[in-house]
């Protein structure tokens, strides 16, 4: 029976992963992946690396705002495949969407090994999540970061259970990779250090020693990059300071707002809908406190001591706090700017289902079969919400180009007569020099560095 269920589960996982890849390619079929501002720096640095110019972006500026791993990876794959950096970044993230769906499914299957209905519903929630799809249809660091995080959950929980040295080596490699991908990846180092300490809680002296060693070795590569590549030449650790633009309480309210409206329609009553999630959480807490006794809370807490759940919850909690402390508030007030939190969707679903299972389900005086049927019906009813959102997204994307984070790979630029004229000039005179006040899209369509010297839209030296 277990082997049959395993076969069914893995087949379902594979089909969901393939469907995710298809959906990603369909959403980007008009012009390719979305290109937000960050993406333009990644692919331009990758191209300049291939041309031997080093870590320089389209603005001819040094790469200091982001770690180097994604540009290096895109450049390496582009060289091996003899493919354009844009095509590599686009296909990489779509294939990572399939891989991340599969890994998320494995994670959920292991957590809900005794309750398959939770596994199936949670995986379908992730598959239908517009926010999860959006971060994969643009060239961003989040997809690979999510891959590293899910793998980190598995190897960290293995180390916590068995103190396996091979798992520790993988933890180090994944922590290094995550920190060289996004500055927030240093949270893997902190979580890993805590996991090592917990694994050796019976021998704290050894635990502290190994935890310090893990943290030190994992931190060396990103510290070397920050010091030698960023600080020595520029005097800054990672670009301009965000001081004065980080409002922690506002960030927490915005985060709760974005997560809350994944699950309910956006019909705000309070300003920007920031109070509704707080009110909901307070009401639910009061309900749980009234309904449950000590044994219910003990059973609920016990679930979070399971190694895989503990690692994922610890990571999600630390990431949430770090995002609140570091995110520049003004840049991420838009409801759709939620990719930092979409990374936490799987752990959030685990918390929701475990809370339902231990703090609400025991008080439902009906059979398990009826509860599961009710959950399935509730999911089918709720699924109309993300399906409508995805349908609208696909309609706009197929008409205008990827419609979530995309700024520069849109119909406006693809149908621009000025860009067509510039490309024609370049075909005749490859050494022509361009000037522009919007260098990112100009670089993308011409692959030529820009100058800001002229104040009007853009021109070509000797021709305009």
N, C-alpha and C positions, 0 to 999 in steps of 0.2 A: 504493500500500500504506500509506504513512504517513497519507494523508488518511482512509483507511478505519479505521485504528487510532485516529486522533484522534477520529473520529466515535463509534466504539465506546466509547472512554474517557470522552468527555464525556457520552454517554448514560448510561453506568454511574454517573458522578458525579451527574448529575441525579436518577437514580432513588434513589441512596443518600441524597441530600439530602432528597428528598421523603419517603422512608421514615423518616428521622430526625425530620422535623417531625411526621409522623403518630404516631410512637412517643412523642414528647414530649407531644403533646396527649392521647394515650390515657392516659399515665401520670398526667396531671394532670386527667383528666376528672371525678373525683369532686368536688373542691372548688376546683380551680384550682392555681396555682403554690404551691410551698412557701414558707413565711415564717419563715426563721431570724431571729435578733435583728437582724442587719444589715439585712435586707430591710424590717423594720418601720420602721427609721429612714429608709431611702431613700424609701419610699412616703409616710410621714407628712410628711417634708420637702417632697416633691413637692406634696402636697395643700395644705400651708401656703403654699407659693410661689403656688399658684393663688388662694389666699384673701388674698394680699397680706401675709402675716405674716412673710415672709423665710425664712431657712434655720433653721427651728425644727422640732424633731421632736415626736413624740407626748408626750414627757416635758416639753415646753416648754423644751428645752435646745438650745443653739446647736450647729450641725453643725460639730464640730471633729475628730471621730475619722476622718472620711472626706473625700476631696475632693468637689467639688460636681457633677461632670459627669453621673452617672447620675440623681440627683434632678432636675437641670435638664432632661435629655433626656426623662424620663418626664413631667415637668410640661408641657414643650413639646408633646409628642405628645398628651397628654391634652387640652390646650387646643385643638389643631388638630382632633382627632378627636371632641371633645366626649364623651370616654370616661373612665371611672373610672381612677384611677391604678393600682389593683391590676390591672385588666384589661390596661392598657397594658404594665405591667412583665411580666406573665405572657406575653402574646403576643409581646412584643419578644424575650424570651430564647428562646422556642421557635423563632421564625423565625431567630434568630441561630444556633441549633443546626444548622438546615439550611444556612445560609450558611457556617458554620465547617466543616461536613463537606465542602462544595464547595471551599472555599479550601484545606483540608487535602489534599484530593485533587489539586488543581492543584499544590500544593507537592510532594507525593510523586511525582506524575507527572513533574515536571521533574527531580527528583533521580534517579529511577530510570528515566530515559528509555530506557535500553538494556536494562532488565530488567523488563518489564511485570508479571511474576509478583510481584515485590516490591511494586510499586505497588498491585496489587489486594489482596494479603494485608494490607498495612499499613493501607490504607483500611478494610477490613472489621474489622480489630482496633479501630480508632478507633470505627467505627460500633457495635460490640458492647461497647465499654468502658462499664461501669456508671458509673465515675467521671466520664467525659465527659458522659454523659447527666444525671447527678445535678446537676451545676452549672448545667445549662440548665433544669431543671425547678423551680428556685427563683429568686426575684428576687435576683440577686447581680450583682456587677460583673464576675465572671470571663468570662462569655460575650462581652461587648463587648470586654473586654481581650484575649481570644484573637483576636477579629476584627482588632483593631488590630495585634496581634503578627504574625499571618500576613501582613497587608498590608505591614507593616514589613519582613518578610523579603524580599518581592518588590522593593520599591522600593530597599532598601539594597543588595541584590545587583546591581540595575541600576546604581546609582551606583558600586558597586565596579568594575563592568565598564567602564562608559562615562563615568563622571564627569558624568552628565547633570544639568543644573541643575534640571530639573523634578522629577527623582527626589529631589534634595536638599530641595526645597520640601515634597514629600510626606513625607519623613522628618521634617522639622520639625513638620508638622501632626500626624502620627501620634504623635510623641514628646510633643507638648503634650497631645494627647487622652489618651494612656495615663497620663501623670503627673497629669492632672486627674480620672482615673477611679479609680486606686489609687495609694497612695504608692509601691508597688513599681514603678509605671510609670516612675519616674525611671531605672530600669535601661535604658529605651529611649534616654534621653539619653546615658548612659554608652556603650552599645553604638554608638549613632549617631556619637558623637565618635570612637570607635576606628575605625569603618568609614571615616569621612572621612579620618582620618590614614592608614589603610592605602591608600586610593585614591590618595593623593598621596605615597606612600612614595618616589617618585623625586624629589620636590621637597618636602623636609620643612618648609622655611620656610613655603611656601604651605599645606602640610598642617596644621601647627600653628595657623596663623592661621584657616583655615576650620573646623577642629575646634573651636577656642575659640569662634568665632562661632556655629557650630551649637549648641553646648552652652549658650551664654549666651542666645540667642534662645529656645531650647526651654525653658529653665528659668525665664524671666521670669514666665509666667502662674502656674505653681504656686507660685513664690516669692512673688509678689504676694498670692496667696490666703492662704498660710501667714502672711505678715507682717501684712497688713491685716485679714483676717477672723479669724484665730486668735490671733496673738501679741499684737497691740495691745489687743484687748478682754479677753483671758483670761490672758495671760502664759504660755501654753503653745503649742508648735508644732503638735502634733496629738493633744492629749488627754493622758490619764494616761501616765506613763512605764512602760515594760515592764521597767525595770531590776530585776534580781533574779529575773525570771521567764523569762530566756532562757538556756538551756543548750545551747551550740552542738554539742557532741559528741552529746548526746541528740537534738537536732534532726536531725543527719545520720543517726544510726542509725534514727530514726523515718521519715525520708524514704526511706531505702533499703528499710526494711521495707515501707512502703506500696507502693512501686513494684514490689518483688519479688513481692508477693502479688497484683498485677494478673495475673500470668502463671502462678502456681501456687496450688493450694488452700492455705487457711490451716490448717496443721497444725503449730503451733509446738512446737519441742522446747526451745529456750532460752526464758528469760523474755520474754514478749510476742513471741517470734519475731524478736528484733532481731539475733541473731548469724548466723542462716542466710544472709541476703543477703551479709554480709561474707565468710563462709566460701566461698560460691559464687563471689564475685568473685575472691577470692584463688586458688581452685582453677583457674578459667578463665584467669586471668592466667598461672599457671604452665604450663598446657597450651599456651597460645599462645606463650609464650616457648620451650618445648621444640620445638614444631612448626615455627615460622617462622624464616626467615632474614632477612637485611637487606633483600633486595629485596621481601619480603612486607610488611614494616613500612613501607618507603618508599612502596609502592603504596597502602597503607592511609592513611598520612598525606597523600598527594597528594589523596585524595578530599576531605579536610577543607579543602583550599585552594580548592576550587570555590566561587565567590562565595555561592551560595545555601546550601550546606552550612555554609560558614564563618560566615555571619551567624546561622543558626539554632543552630549549636553554641555560638557565642560567647554568644548571648542565653540559651540554656538553662543554660550553665555559670554565668554571672553571676547568673541568677535563682535557681539552686539555692543558690549561696553566700549571696546576699542573704537568702533565706528562712531558711537555717540561722542567720544572724547576727541576724535581726530577729523571728522568730516566737516568740510566747509559748508556751513548751513545754507548760505545763499545759493550755492551751486546745486543743491539737491532738494529744493522745496517742491518741485513738480511731482505730482502723484506717480507718474510713470517712471520716475528716476529711482528705481528700487533694486537695481541689480546687486547692491551690496547685501541686501536682505534676502534676495532670491537664492543666494548661496546657502542660506540656512533653512530652506524649505523642508528638506527631509527631516532634520532634527526637530523642527517645529511640529511636523505631522506626528512624529513619534511622541512628543509631549502631549499633544491633543488626544491621540488615541489611548495612551496609557492613563491619562487623566479620566477619560470617559470610562475606561475599563475598570478602574478601581474606585473612582469617587462618584460615579453616576450609575453605572450598570448594575451594581449590587442592589440598588433600590428600585429597579424595574422588575415588577412581579410578573414577568412573562418569560417564556422559554427562550433559550439561546437562538433557536431557529427563527423565531419571530423577531428577535432583536436584530439578527443578521439581515433578515429580509427587510426590516425597517431601515437599516443603514444603507442597503443597496438602493431602495426606493428614494431615500433622502439624497443619496449621491446623484442618482439619475435626475432628480428635480434640480439639484444645485448645479449640475454640469451645464445646464442651459446658460448660466452666467459666463463661464470662461469660453464656451463655444461661440456665443454672440460676440464676445470681445475678440476672439481669434478670427472670426469671420470678417469683422470690420477691419482688423489689421491686415488680413490677406487681401481684401479688396483694395485698400489704399496702396499696399506694397506692390501689387500687380499693376497698378496704374502709375504710381509715382516713384517707385523704388522702395526699398526696405523702409518701413514706416515707424520704427521705434526710436533708436538712437542715431539714426542716419542724418548727417548734415551735408555731406559733400558728394555722395554718389546718388544723385536724384535726377529726375526728369528735367528739372530746371537747367542743370548743367549739361546733361546729355543732348538736349535740344537747343542749346545756346549757339547762336550764329557766331558770336565772338569766339567761342572756344573752337568751333569748326574752322573759322578763319585762321586762328592761331595754329591749329594742327596742320593746316594746309601750308602755312608759311614755314613751319618747322620741317615739313617734308621737302621743301625746296632749299631751305637754308638752316641746316641743323645747328649752326652756331648762333642763331638769332637770340637776342637777349630780351627777356620780358620783365615788365614792372607791374606790380599789382598791390592792391590793399587787401586782397583775400588770397594769400599765397597757397593755402592748403588745397582747395579744389584746382587751382591753376597748376600746381605741381602734379596733382594726380592725373590730370588730362594731358599734360605735356611732358612730365618727368624732367622738368627743368627747374633749377633753383630760381627763386624770385627776389626782387628788390622792392623795398617800400618807398623808394625815392619819389615817385610821382603820386599825387593825391587822388587822381581819378581812377576809374575801375581797373583797366589794365591796358597796356599798349606794347608794341614791339618796336625796339630800337630801329630807326630808319624806315619804318613802314606806317606808323600812326602819328 
